[in-house]
């Protein structure tokens, strides 16, 4: 019979952990807002303006994602 033992030795109190959770949620919400704001602004451009920037409409979601969450892979 196998036993798993583990001691979780964490120095975080409940208040600290809740603070970190709130901070993480706040950062995620901020990134989400940047994504949607960027996407909205890009979708407001005409096809001519997009062409002038070297973009096409299929690229907009990826550009907004990179703006909010950083470059992918």
PDB file of N, CA, C and O in Angstrom:
ATOM      1  N   UNK A   1       0.840  -1.162   0.000  1.00  0.00           N
ATOM      2  CA  UNK A   1       0.000   0.000   0.000  1.00  0.00           C
ATOM      3  C   UNK A   1       0.896   1.240   0.000  1.00  0.00           C
ATOM      4  O   UNK A   1       1.878   1.310   0.740  1.00  0.00           O
ATOM      5  N   UNK A   2       0.546   2.207  -0.835  1.00  0.00           N
ATOM      6  CA  UNK A   2       1.352   3.422  -0.953  1.00  0.00           C
ATOM      7  C   UNK A   2       0.641   4.566  -0.235  1.00  0.00           C
ATOM      8  O   UNK A   2      -0.584   4.690  -0.247  1.00  0.00           O
ATOM      9  N   UNK A   3       1.451   5.368   0.370  1.00  0.00           N
ATOM     10  CA  UNK A   3       0.940   6.551   1.059  1.00  0.00           C
ATOM     11  C   UNK A   3       1.605   7.780   0.472  1.00  0.00           C
ATOM     12  O   UNK A   3       2.794   7.787   0.151  1.00  0.00           O
ATOM     13  N   UNK A   4       0.817   8.789   0.347  1.00  0.00           N
ATOM     14  CA  UNK A   4       1.366  10.061  -0.110  1.00  0.00           C
ATOM     15  C   UNK A   4       1.278  11.018   1.055  1.00  0.00           C
ATOM     16  O   UNK A   4       0.210  11.255   1.621  1.00  0.00           O
ATOM     17  N   UNK A   5       2.400  11.545   1.387  1.00  0.00           N
ATOM     18  CA  UNK A   5       2.402  12.544   2.444  1.00  0.00           C
ATOM     19  C   UNK A   5       2.935  13.832   1.873  1.00  0.00           C
ATOM     20  O   UNK A   5       3.821  13.839   1.018  1.00  0.00           O
ATOM     21  N   UNK A   6       2.407  14.869   2.338  1.00  0.00           N
ATOM     22  CA  UNK A   6       2.877  16.167   1.884  1.00  0.00           C
ATOM     23  C   UNK A   6       2.508  17.214   2.910  1.00  0.00           C
ATOM     24  O   UNK A   6       1.402  17.229   3.451  1.00  0.00           O
ATOM     25  N   UNK A   7       3.420  18.048   3.150  1.00  0.00           N
ATOM     26  CA  UNK A   7       3.173  19.173   4.041  1.00  0.00           C
ATOM     27  C   UNK A   7       3.177  20.431   3.202  1.00  0.00           C
ATOM     28  O   UNK A   7       4.162  20.765   2.544  1.00  0.00           O
ATOM     29  N   UNK A   8       2.096  21.090   3.242  1.00  0.00           N
ATOM     30  CA  UNK A   8       2.008  22.345   2.518  1.00  0.00           C
ATOM     31  C   UNK A   8       2.485  23.425   3.457  1.00  0.00           C
ATOM     32  O   UNK A   8       1.775  23.840   4.373  1.00  0.00           O
ATOM     33  N   UNK A   9       3.663  23.859   3.220  1.00  0.00           N
ATOM     34  CA  UNK A   9       4.260  24.863   4.069  1.00  0.00           C
ATOM     35  C   UNK A   9       4.215  26.192   3.338  1.00  0.00           C
ATOM     36  O   UNK A   9       5.135  26.534   2.595  1.00  0.00           O
ATOM     37  N   UNK A  10       3.178  26.914   3.544  1.00  0.00           N
ATOM     38  CA  UNK A  10       3.033  28.180   2.846  1.00  0.00           C
ATOM     39  C   UNK A  10       2.973  29.303   3.861  1.00  0.00           C
ATOM     40  O   UNK A  10       2.385  29.171   4.935  1.00  0.00           O
ATOM     41  N   UNK A  11       3.579  30.380   3.504  1.00  0.00           N
ATOM     42  CA  UNK A  11       3.601  31.510   4.412  1.00  0.00           C
ATOM     43  C   UNK A  11       2.482  32.503   4.113  1.00  0.00           C
ATOM     44  O   UNK A  11       2.389  33.549   4.755  1.00  0.00           O
ATOM     45  N   UNK A  12       1.645  32.182   3.153  1.00  0.00           N
ATOM     46  CA  UNK A  12       0.559  33.086   2.803  1.00  0.00           C
ATOM     47  C   UNK A  12      -0.620  32.899   3.750  1.00  0.00           C
ATOM     48  O   UNK A  12      -1.094  31.786   3.976  1.00  0.00           O
ATOM     49  N   UNK A  13      -1.062  33.985   4.278  1.00  0.00           N
ATOM     50  CA  UNK A  13      -2.268  33.946   5.097  1.00  0.00           C
ATOM     51  C   UNK A  13      -3.475  34.007   4.162  1.00  0.00           C
ATOM     52  O   UNK A  13      -3.338  34.266   2.967  1.00  0.00           O
ATOM     53  N   UNK A  14      -4.628  33.772   4.713  1.00  0.00           N
ATOM     54  CA  UNK A  14      -5.843  33.840   3.912  1.00  0.00           C
ATOM     55  C   UNK A  14      -5.999  35.222   3.300  1.00  0.00           C
ATOM     56  O   UNK A  14      -6.372  35.346   2.134  1.00  0.00           O
ATOM     57  N   UNK A  15      -5.722  36.239   4.061  1.00  0.00           N
ATOM     58  CA  UNK A  15      -5.829  37.612   3.546  1.00  0.00           C
ATOM     59  C   UNK A  15      -4.867  37.867   2.404  1.00  0.00           C
ATOM     60  O   UNK A  15      -5.225  38.499   1.410  1.00  0.00           O
ATOM     61  N   UNK A  16      -3.633  37.370   2.546  1.00  0.00           N
ATOM     62  CA  UNK A  16      -2.651  37.544   1.473  1.00  0.00           C
ATOM     63  C   UNK A  16      -3.073  36.794   0.224  1.00  0.00           C
ATOM     64  O   UNK A  16      -2.956  37.310  -0.888  1.00  0.00           O
ATOM     65  N   UNK A  17      -3.564  35.575   0.406  1.00  0.00           N
ATOM     66  CA  UNK A  17      -3.993  34.775  -0.739  1.00  0.00           C
ATOM     67  C   UNK A  17      -5.165  35.422  -1.456  1.00  0.00           C
ATOM     68  O   UNK A  17      -5.194  35.480  -2.685  1.00  0.00           O
ATOM     69  N   UNK A  18      -6.137  35.910  -0.684  1.00  0.00           N
ATOM     70  CA  UNK A  18      -7.275  36.608  -1.293  1.00  0.00           C
ATOM     71  C   UNK A  18      -6.809  37.862  -2.015  1.00  0.00           C
ATOM     72  O   UNK A  18      -7.339  38.203  -3.072  1.00  0.00           O
ATOM     73  N   UNK A  19      -5.832  38.544  -1.458  1.00  0.00           N
ATOM     74  CA  UNK A  19      -5.273  39.726  -2.111  1.00  0.00           C
ATOM     75  C   UNK A  19      -4.631  39.371  -3.440  1.00  0.00           C
ATOM     76  O   UNK A  19      -4.785  40.099  -4.420  1.00  0.00           O
ATOM     77  N   UNK A  20      -3.913  38.258  -3.479  1.00  0.00           N
ATOM     78  CA  UNK A  20      -3.293  37.816  -4.730  1.00  0.00           C
ATOM     79  C   UNK A  20      -4.335  37.407  -5.764  1.00  0.00           C
ATOM     80  O   UNK A  20      -4.193  37.698  -6.951  1.00  0.00           O
ATOM     81  N   UNK A  21      -5.375  36.734  -5.305  1.00  0.00           N
ATOM     82  CA  UNK A  21      -6.459  36.345  -6.220  1.00  0.00           C
ATOM     83  C   UNK A  21      -7.111  37.579  -6.809  1.00  0.00           C
ATOM     84  O   UNK A  21      -7.371  37.631  -8.011  1.00  0.00           O
ATOM     85  N   UNK A  22      -7.378  38.576  -5.973  1.00  0.00           N
ATOM     86  CA  UNK A  22      -7.988  39.815  -6.447  1.00  0.00           C
ATOM     87  C   UNK A  22      -7.065  40.518  -7.436  1.00  0.00           C
ATOM     88  O   UNK A  22      -7.528  41.035  -8.452  1.00  0.00           O
ATOM     89  N   UNK A  23      -5.759  40.543  -7.149  1.00  0.00           N
ATOM     90  CA  UNK A  23      -4.795  41.178  -8.043  1.00  0.00           C
ATOM     91  C   UNK A  23      -4.775  40.464  -9.393  1.00  0.00           C
ATOM     92  O   UNK A  23      -4.775  41.112 -10.440  1.00  0.00           O
ATOM     93  N   UNK A  24      -4.759  39.135  -9.372  1.00  0.00           N
ATOM     94  CA  UNK A  24      -4.767  38.356 -10.616  1.00  0.00           C
ATOM     95  C   UNK A  24      -6.035  38.617 -11.426  1.00  0.00           C
ATOM     96  O   UNK A  24      -5.977  38.764 -12.647  1.00  0.00           O
ATOM     97  N   UNK A  25      -7.170  38.674 -10.749  1.00  0.00           N
ATOM     98  CA  UNK A  25      -8.434  38.943 -11.437  1.00  0.00           C
ATOM     99  C   UNK A  25      -8.433  40.349 -12.024  1.00  0.00           C
ATOM    100  O   UNK A  25      -8.928  40.564 -13.130  1.00  0.00           O
ATOM    101  N   UNK A  26      -7.886  41.294 -11.294  1.00  0.00           N
ATOM    102  CA  UNK A  26      -7.821  42.669 -11.769  1.00  0.00           C
ATOM    103  C   UNK A  26      -6.937  42.775 -13.010  1.00  0.00           C
ATOM    104  O   UNK A  26      -7.287  43.468 -13.965  1.00  0.00           O
ATOM    105  N   UNK A  27      -5.802  42.094 -12.996  1.00  0.00           N
ATOM    106  CA  UNK A  27      -4.912  42.106 -14.153  1.00  0.00           C
ATOM    107  C   UNK A  27      -5.567  41.437 -15.364  1.00  0.00           C
ATOM    108  O   UNK A  27      -5.429  41.919 -16.488  1.00  0.00           O
ATOM    109  N   UNK A  28      -6.271  40.342 -15.140  1.00  0.00           N
ATOM    110  CA  UNK A  28      -6.955  39.652 -16.232  1.00  0.00           C
ATOM    111  C   UNK A  28      -8.046  40.541 -16.822  1.00  0.00           C
ATOM    112  O   UNK A  28      -8.217  40.586 -18.040  1.00  0.00           O
ATOM    113  N   UNK A  29      -8.774  41.237 -15.979  1.00  0.00           N
ATOM    114  CA  UNK A  29      -9.832  42.130 -16.451  1.00  0.00           C
ATOM    115  C   UNK A  29      -9.235  43.298 -17.235  1.00  0.00           C
ATOM    116  O   UNK A  29      -9.787  43.710 -18.254  1.00  0.00           O
ATOM    117  N   UNK A  30      -8.114  43.829 -16.763  1.00  0.00           N
ATOM    118  CA  UNK A  30      -7.466  44.923 -17.479  1.00  0.00           C
ATOM    119  C   UNK A  30      -7.014  44.481 -18.862  1.00  0.00           C
ATOM    120  O   UNK A  30      -7.185  45.216 -19.835  1.00  0.00           O
ATOM    121  N   UNK A  31      -6.440  43.290 -18.961  1.00  0.00           N
ATOM    122  CA  UNK A  31      -6.006  42.769 -20.259  1.00  0.00           C
ATOM    123  C   UNK A  31      -7.207  42.541 -21.170  1.00  0.00           C
ATOM    124  O   UNK A  31      -7.146  42.830 -22.365  1.00  0.00           O
ATOM    125  N   UNK A  32      -8.290  42.029 -20.613  1.00  0.00           N
ATOM    126  CA  UNK A  32      -9.510  41.807 -21.388  1.00  0.00           C
ATOM    127  C   UNK A  32     -10.027  43.124 -21.956  1.00  0.00           C
ATOM    128  O   UNK A  32     -10.461  43.185 -23.107  1.00  0.00           O
ATOM    129  N   UNK A  33      -9.978  44.186 -21.133  1.00  0.00           N
ATOM    130  CA  UNK A  33     -10.441  45.496 -21.590  1.00  0.00           C
ATOM    131  C   UNK A  33      -9.554  46.035 -22.696  1.00  0.00           C
ATOM    132  O   UNK A  33     -10.054  46.612 -23.662  1.00  0.00           O
ATOM    133  N   UNK A  34      -8.230  45.855 -22.571  1.00  0.00           N
ATOM    134  CA  UNK A  34      -7.310  46.300 -23.629  1.00  0.00           C
ATOM    135  C   UNK A  34      -7.630  45.569 -24.930  1.00  0.00           C
ATOM    136  O   UNK A  34      -7.665  46.181 -25.998  1.00  0.00           O
ATOM    137  N   UNK A  35      -7.862  44.267 -24.841  1.00  0.00           N
ATOM    138  CA  UNK A  35      -8.203  43.470 -26.028  1.00  0.00           C
ATOM    139  C   UNK A  35      -9.441  44.042 -26.711  1.00  0.00           C
ATOM    140  O   UNK A  35      -9.423  44.310 -27.912  1.00  0.00           O
ATOM    141  N   UNK A  36     -10.508  44.227 -25.950  1.00  0.00           N
ATOM    142  CA  UNK A  36     -11.758  44.678 -26.550  1.00  0.00           C
ATOM    143  C   UNK A  36     -11.684  46.124 -27.041  1.00  0.00           C
ATOM    144  O   UNK A  36     -12.268  46.452 -28.074  1.00  0.00           O
ATOM    145  N   UNK A  37     -10.982  46.981 -26.324  1.00  0.00           N
ATOM    146  CA  UNK A  37     -10.833  48.361 -26.770  1.00  0.00           C
ATOM    147  C   UNK A  37     -10.029  48.409 -28.072  1.00  0.00           C
ATOM    148  O   UNK A  37     -10.396  49.127 -29.002  1.00  0.00           O
ATOM    149  N   UNK A  38      -8.945  47.653 -28.137  1.00  0.00           N
ATOM    150  CA  UNK A  38      -8.115  47.628 -29.339  1.00  0.00           C
ATOM    151  C   UNK A  38      -8.899  47.075 -30.521  1.00  0.00           C
ATOM    152  O   UNK A  38      -8.859  47.634 -31.617  1.00  0.00           O
ATOM    153  N   UNK A  39      -9.605  45.987 -30.296  1.00  0.00           N
ATOM    154  CA  UNK A  39     -10.400  45.385 -31.367  1.00  0.00           C
ATOM    155  C   UNK A  39     -11.474  46.350 -31.866  1.00  0.00           C
ATOM    156  O   UNK A  39     -11.699  46.469 -33.071  1.00  0.00           O
ATOM    157  N   UNK A  40     -12.125  47.028 -30.948  1.00  0.00           N
ATOM    158  CA  UNK A  40     -13.163  47.993 -31.329  1.00  0.00           C
ATOM    159  C   UNK A  40     -12.574  49.122 -32.170  1.00  0.00           C
ATOM    160  O   UNK A  40     -13.164  49.519 -33.175  1.00  0.00           O
ATOM    161  N   UNK A  41     -11.423  49.636 -31.767  1.00  0.00           N
ATOM    162  CA  UNK A  41     -10.798  50.723 -32.517  1.00  0.00           C
ATOM    163  C   UNK A  41     -10.344  50.251 -33.895  1.00  0.00           C
ATOM    164  O   UNK A  41     -10.521  50.964 -34.882  1.00  0.00           O
ATOM    165  N   UNK A  42      -9.765  49.064 -33.970  1.00  0.00           N
ATOM    166  CA  UNK A  42      -9.326  48.549 -35.262  1.00  0.00           C
ATOM    167  C   UNK A  42     -10.507  48.287 -36.194  1.00  0.00           C
ATOM    168  O   UNK A  42     -10.425  48.545 -37.395  1.00  0.00           O
ATOM    169  N   UNK A  43     -11.592  47.778 -35.642  1.00  0.00           N
ATOM    170  CA  UNK A  43     -12.779  47.529 -36.469  1.00  0.00           C
ATOM    171  C   UNK A  43     -13.429  48.815 -36.945  1.00  0.00           C
ATOM    172  O   UNK A  43     -14.217  48.794 -37.891  1.00  0.00           O
ATOM    173  N   UNK A  44     -13.115  49.927 -36.308  1.00  0.00           N
ATOM    174  CA  UNK A  44     -13.642  51.217 -36.721  1.00  0.00           C
ATOM    175  C   UNK A  44     -12.912  51.816 -37.912  1.00  0.00           C
ATOM    176  O   UNK A  44     -13.364  52.806 -38.487  1.00  0.00           O
ATOM    177  N   UNK A  45     -11.782  51.219 -38.287  1.00  0.00           N
ATOM    178  CA  UNK A  45     -11.026  51.719 -39.432  1.00  0.00           C
ATOM    179  C   UNK A  45     -11.633  51.196 -40.725  1.00  0.00           C
ATOM    180  O   UNK A  45     -12.181  50.094 -40.775  1.00  0.00           O
ATOM    181  N   UNK A  46     -11.525  52.000 -41.755  1.00  0.00           N
ATOM    182  CA  UNK A  46     -12.021  51.569 -43.069  1.00  0.00           C
ATOM    183  C   UNK A  46     -11.017  50.593 -43.684  1.00  0.00           C
ATOM    184  O   UNK A  46      -9.882  50.468 -43.224  1.00  0.00           O
ATOM    185  N   UNK A  47     -11.468  49.908 -44.734  1.00  0.00           N
ATOM    186  CA  UNK A  47     -10.565  48.987 -45.429  1.00  0.00           C
ATOM    187  C   UNK A  47      -9.364  49.731 -46.001  1.00  0.00           C
ATOM    188  O   UNK A  47      -8.254  49.198 -46.016  1.00  0.00           O
ATOM    189  N   UNK A  48      -9.575  50.940 -46.464  1.00  0.00           N
ATOM    190  CA  UNK A  48      -8.464  51.726 -46.996  1.00  0.00           C
ATOM    191  C   UNK A  48      -7.456  52.045 -45.904  1.00  0.00           C
ATOM    192  O   UNK A  48      -6.249  51.930 -46.117  1.00  0.00           O
ATOM    193  N   UNK A  49      -7.948  52.447 -44.728  1.00  0.00           N
ATOM    194  CA  UNK A  49      -7.043  52.740 -43.614  1.00  0.00           C
ATOM    195  C   UNK A  49      -6.285  51.485 -43.185  1.00  0.00           C
ATOM    196  O   UNK A  49      -5.091  51.550 -42.891  1.00  0.00           O
ATOM    197  N   UNK A  50      -6.971  50.349 -43.151  1.00  0.00           N
ATOM    198  CA  UNK A  50      -6.301  49.094 -42.817  1.00  0.00           C
ATOM    199  C   UNK A  50      -5.227  48.757 -43.846  1.00  0.00           C
ATOM    200  O   UNK A  50      -4.128  48.335 -43.488  1.00  0.00           O
ATOM    201  N   UNK A  51      -5.548  48.943 -45.121  1.00  0.00           N
ATOM    202  CA  UNK A  51      -4.563  48.687 -46.170  1.00  0.00           C
ATOM    203  C   UNK A  51      -3.354  49.603 -46.035  1.00  0.00           C
ATOM    204  O   UNK A  51      -2.219  49.177 -46.247  1.00  0.00           O
ATOM    205  N   UNK A  52      -3.597  50.855 -45.684  1.00  0.00           N
ATOM    206  CA  UNK A  52      -2.486  51.789 -45.486  1.00  0.00           C
ATOM    207  C   UNK A  52      -1.557  51.329 -44.365  1.00  0.00           C
ATOM    208  O   UNK A  52      -0.354  51.584 -44.400  1.00  0.00           O
ATOM    209  N   UNK A  53      -2.125  50.651 -43.374  1.00  0.00           N
ATOM    210  CA  UNK A  53      -1.327  50.132 -42.255  1.00  0.00           C
ATOM    211  C   UNK A  53      -0.747  48.754 -42.556  1.00  0.00           C
ATOM    212  O   UNK A  53       0.000  48.204 -41.746  1.00  0.00           O
ATOM    213  N   UNK A  54      -1.083  48.202 -43.702  1.00  0.00           N
ATOM    214  CA  UNK A  54      -0.599  46.875 -44.067  1.00  0.00           C
ATOM    215  C   UNK A  54      -1.361  45.760 -43.373  1.00  0.00           C
ATOM    216  O   UNK A  54      -0.827  44.678 -43.133  1.00  0.00           O
ATOM    217  N   UNK A  55      -2.623  46.042 -43.053  1.00  0.00           N
ATOM    218  CA  UNK A  55      -3.449  45.071 -42.331  1.00  0.00           C
ATOM    219  C   UNK A  55      -4.643  44.671 -43.175  1.00  0.00           C
ATOM    220  O   UNK A  55      -5.029  45.378 -44.106  1.00  0.00           O
ATOM    221  N   UNK A  56      -5.217  43.538 -42.841  1.00  0.00           N
ATOM    222  CA  UNK A  56      -6.496  43.168 -43.421  1.00  0.00           C
ATOM    223  C   UNK A  56      -7.419  42.743 -42.283  1.00  0.00           C
ATOM    224  O   UNK A  56      -6.946  42.429 -41.190  1.00  0.00           O
ATOM    225  N   UNK A  57      -8.713  42.730 -42.522  1.00  0.00           N
ATOM    226  CA  UNK A  57      -9.671  42.474 -41.439  1.00  0.00           C
ATOM    227  C   UNK A  57      -9.470  41.145 -40.710  1.00  0.00           C
ATOM    228  O   UNK A  57      -9.835  41.036 -39.539  1.00  0.00           O
ATOM    229  N   UNK A  58      -8.909  40.150 -41.356  1.00  0.00           N
ATOM    230  CA  UNK A  58      -8.712  38.863 -40.684  1.00  0.00           C
ATOM    231  C   UNK A  58      -7.611  38.905 -39.645  1.00  0.00           C
ATOM    232  O   UNK A  58      -7.498  37.986 -38.834  1.00  0.00           O
ATOM    233  N   UNK A  59      -6.800  39.947 -39.649  1.00  0.00           N
ATOM    234  CA  UNK A  59      -5.678  40.056 -38.713  1.00  0.00           C
ATOM    235  C   UNK A  59      -6.050  40.761 -37.411  1.00  0.00           C
ATOM    236  O   UNK A  59      -5.278  40.733 -36.454  1.00  0.00           O
ATOM    237  N   UNK A  60      -7.213  41.388 -37.364  1.00  0.00           N
ATOM    238  CA  UNK A  60      -7.535  42.296 -36.262  1.00  0.00           C
ATOM    239  C   UNK A  60      -7.591  41.604 -34.907  1.00  0.00           C
ATOM    240  O   UNK A  60      -7.079  42.137 -33.923  1.00  0.00           O
ATOM    241  N   UNK A  61      -8.203  40.429 -34.839  1.00  0.00           N
ATOM    242  CA  UNK A  61      -8.300  39.727 -33.547  1.00  0.00           C
ATOM    243  C   UNK A  61      -6.916  39.348 -33.025  1.00  0.00           C
ATOM    244  O   UNK A  61      -6.653  39.463 -31.828  1.00  0.00           O
ATOM    245  N   UNK A  62      -6.045  38.903 -33.901  1.00  0.00           N
ATOM    246  CA  UNK A  62      -4.690  38.543 -33.500  1.00  0.00           C
ATOM    247  C   UNK A  62      -3.901  39.743 -33.011  1.00  0.00           C
ATOM    248  O   UNK A  62      -3.154  39.648 -32.037  1.00  0.00           O
ATOM    249  N   UNK A  63      -4.067  40.866 -33.683  1.00  0.00           N
ATOM    250  CA  UNK A  63      -3.368  42.087 -33.271  1.00  0.00           C
ATOM    251  C   UNK A  63      -3.873  42.547 -31.910  1.00  0.00           C
ATOM    252  O   UNK A  63      -3.081  42.937 -31.052  1.00  0.00           O
ATOM    253  N   UNK A  64      -5.178  42.504 -31.710  1.00  0.00           N
ATOM    254  CA  UNK A  64      -5.741  42.900 -30.418  1.00  0.00           C
ATOM    255  C   UNK A  64      -5.278  41.947 -29.320  1.00  0.00           C
ATOM    256  O   UNK A  64      -4.984  42.382 -28.207  1.00  0.00           O
ATOM    257  N   UNK A  65      -5.212  40.668 -29.620  1.00  0.00           N
ATOM    258  CA  UNK A  65      -4.743  39.681 -28.641  1.00  0.00           C
ATOM    259  C   UNK A  65      -3.295  39.962 -28.264  1.00  0.00           C
ATOM    260  O   UNK A  65      -2.948  39.940 -27.084  1.00  0.00           O
ATOM    261  N   UNK A  66      -2.449  40.225 -29.253  1.00  0.00           N
ATOM    262  CA  UNK A  66      -1.044  40.522 -28.978  1.00  0.00           C
ATOM    263  C   UNK A  66      -0.903  41.804 -28.157  1.00  0.00           C
ATOM    264  O   UNK A  66      -0.037  41.896 -27.287  1.00  0.00           O
ATOM    265  N   UNK A  67      -1.750  42.786 -28.433  1.00  0.00           N
ATOM    266  CA  UNK A  67      -1.684  44.043 -27.679  1.00  0.00           C
ATOM    267  C   UNK A  67      -2.031  43.827 -26.211  1.00  0.00           C
ATOM    268  O   UNK A  67      -1.437  44.445 -25.327  1.00  0.00           O
ATOM    269  N   UNK A  68      -2.988  42.957 -25.960  1.00  0.00           N
ATOM    270  CA  UNK A  68      -3.457  42.754 -24.592  1.00  0.00           C
ATOM    271  C   UNK A  68      -2.622  41.741 -23.823  1.00  0.00           C
ATOM    272  O   UNK A  68      -2.340  41.947 -22.642  1.00  0.00           O
ATOM    273  N   UNK A  69      -2.224  40.658 -24.465  1.00  0.00           N
ATOM    274  CA  UNK A  69      -1.603  39.534 -23.758  1.00  0.00           C
ATOM    275  C   UNK A  69      -0.160  39.277 -24.138  1.00  0.00           C
ATOM    276  O   UNK A  69       0.476  38.382 -23.580  1.00  0.00           O
ATOM    277  N   UNK A  70       0.364  40.038 -25.068  1.00  0.00           N
ATOM    278  CA  UNK A  70       1.732  39.850 -25.509  1.00  0.00           C
ATOM    279  C   UNK A  70       1.798  38.972 -26.735  1.00  0.00           C
ATOM    280  O   UNK A  70       0.824  38.322 -27.115  1.00  0.00           O
ATOM    281  N   UNK A  71       2.965  38.966 -27.344  1.00  0.00           N
ATOM    282  CA  UNK A  71       3.156  38.190 -28.571  1.00  0.00           C
ATOM    283  C   UNK A  71       3.034  36.708 -28.298  1.00  0.00           C
ATOM    284  O   UNK A  71       3.467  36.209 -27.259  1.00  0.00           O
ATOM    285  N   UNK A  72       2.440  36.021 -29.241  1.00  0.00           N
ATOM    286  CA  UNK A  72       2.310  34.569 -29.134  1.00  0.00           C
ATOM    287  C   UNK A  72       3.550  33.900 -29.674  1.00  0.00           C
ATOM    288  O   UNK A  72       4.250  34.437 -30.532  1.00  0.00           O
ATOM    289  N   UNK A  73       3.804  32.723 -29.154  1.00  0.00           N
ATOM    290  CA  UNK A  73       4.777  31.809 -29.456  1.00  0.00           C
ATOM    291  C   UNK A  73       5.874  31.870 -30.337  1.00  0.00           C
ATOM    292  O   UNK A  73       6.632  30.906 -30.447  1.00  0.00           O
TER     293      UNK A  73
END
